[in-house]
């Protein structure tokens, strides 16, 4: 229930829909069900805390998006209320549209925030399904990202969309060869071209389909515990440490010896 967030009734606005939407894929933050590879090094509880810290910082990184709505696609499908109660309090100054969507006035153009369950498929088909749904809902350009790359903020999302002026697809590669961000415009059969774990395969499939693509800067994801240690030394380190402390109560995010 949105009343749980204590929004005043006069903060209900007429829905405004932009032509662009950013889809952010999320998992319900339950220990033992998120960041399984990372958990092999630090345990399920710590991996869950790290995951929530990454999401908190990524949400902050998305402030400043212009002319773009945000759609959170979550799993499992019955986690709607749980995801809302986790995400919405972290978005400042939310304004209610209805029971399913909100405005986040972080820029000159108010962003529509909405929540949708992921299809219960392998992840490439999840991405394909989410893109198809967004285009069916009337969006002309769609970007997709996971919660593994907090360095991918609003400036890279905006760049990905701007690249679509001359290309059908823009791809953000990771050092491991996968994707951290993909943006595409509405075009026949373009969604199946995306292979999330392989930037190269995605680029090749786009080329074979006759579509031009552009590459964004390479950004690292946090999949292994060593990735987490590295990103703590980055410019985002202080924000991640603060987010982790808010969740764990510990001054330092690394597990105690």
ABEGO torsion letter per residue (X at the ends): XAAAAGBBAAABBBBBBBABBBBBBBBBBBBGABGAAAAAAAEAAAAAAAAAAAAAAAAAAABGBBGBBBBBBBOBAAAAAAAAAAAAAABBGBBBABAABBBBBABABBBBBBBBBBBBBBAAAAAAAAAAAAAAAGBABBBBBBAABAABBAAAAAAAAAAAAABABBBBBBAAGBBABBBBBBBBGAAAABBAABAAAAAAAAAAAGBBBBBBBBBBBBABAAAAAAAAABAAAAAAAAAAAAAAGBABABBBX
